[in-house]
Amino acid sequence: MYQKANETQSFQAIIKSVEAIGGEIGGGEHVHKYLADVEGVDLTTLTGDALAEFKKRATELYLVSLCFNGINREKYGAVKNCILNNSLLGDDNTQELYGTPARYDMLQA
């Protein structure tokens, strides 16, 4: 899902198309397990609304990372490099510094 220089909304269009036909991107158990491992959460202890909210958040984080991976390099290359370099240095306040979306629904159309 890489963006070309003149594409800005193709990612959201693809997600909406997949959802319109009943598909789901990033909602697999592997995504939920990965976030649970990162956060030290035991998925077997979550039930009902707590489990649904956790899975929703895991899916949103996956979509943001998927979008970030394919972001238009010509337009956002410098910001992307800065964010990646800062994350390697342990500085993850990129949302505060750059307004980077933390969830898919925060992406601007």
For each residue, the residues with C-beta under 8 A, 3 or more apart:
1: 10 11 14 66 67 69 70
2: 70
3: 7 8 10 11 70 71 72
4: 7 72
5: 72 74 75
6:
7: 3 4 10 72
8: 3 72 75
9: 12 13 109
10: 1 3 7 13 14
11: 1 3 14 15 66 67 70 107
12: 9 15 16 107 109
13: 9 10 16 17
14: 1 10 11 17 18
15: 11 12 18 19 25 63 104
16: 12 13 19 20
17: 13 14 20 21
18: 14 15 21 23 24 25
19: 15 16 22 23 24
20: 16 17
21: 17 18
22: 19
23: 18 19
24: 18 19 27 59
25: 15 18 62 63 66
26: 31 58 59 62 63 66
27: 24 31 55 59 62
28: 31 32
29: 32 33
30: 33 34
31: 26 27 28 34 35 58 59 62
32: 28 29 35 36 43 54 55 58
33: 29 30 36 37 43
34: 30 31 37 38 58
35: 31 32 38 39 41 54 57 58 61
36: 32 33 39 40 41 42 43 54 58
37: 33 34 40
38: 34 35
39: 35 36
40: 36 37
41: 35 36 45 46 54
42: 36 45 46
43: 32 33 36 46 51 54
44:
45: 41 42
46: 41 42 43 50 51 54
47: 50 51
48: 51 52
49: 52 53
50: 46 47 53 54
51: 43 46 47 48 54 55
52: 48 49 55 56
53: 49 50 56 57
54: 32 35 36 41 43 46 50 51 57 58
55: 27 32 51 52 58 59
56: 52 53 59 60
57: 35 53 54 60 61 103
58: 26 31 32 34 35 36 54 55 61 62
59: 24 26 27 31 55 56 62 63 104
60: 56 57 63 64 102 103 104 105
61: 35 57 58 64 65 102 103
62: 25 26 27 31 58 59 65 66
63: 15 25 26 59 60 66 67 104
64: 60 61 67 68 101 102 103 104 106 107
65: 61 62 68 69
66: 1 11 25 26 62 63 69 70
67: 1 11 63 64 70 71 104 107
68: 64 65 71 80 83 100
69: 1 65 66
70: 1 2 3 11 66 67
71: 3 67 68 75 76 80
72: 3 4 5 7 8 75 76
73: 76 77 80
74: 5 77
75: 5 8 71 72
76: 71 72 73 79 80
77: 73 74 80 81
78: 81 82
79: 76 82 83 98
80: 68 71 73 76 77 83 84
81: 77 78 84 85
82: 78 79 85 86 98
83: 68 79 80 86 87 94 98 100
84: 80 81 87 88
85: 81 82 88 89
86: 82 83 89 91 92 94 97
87: 83 84 90 91 92 94
88: 84 85
89: 85 86
90: 87
91: 86 87 94
92: 86 87
93: 96 97
94: 83 86 87 91 97 98 100
95: 98 99 100 101 102
96: 93
97: 86 93 94 100
98: 79 82 83 94 95
99: 95
100: 68 83 94 95 97
101: 64 95 104 106 107
102: 60 61 64 95 106
103: 57 60 61 64 106
104: 15 59 60 63 64 67 101 107
105: 60
106: 64 101 102 103
107: 11 12 64 67 101 104
108:
109: 9 12
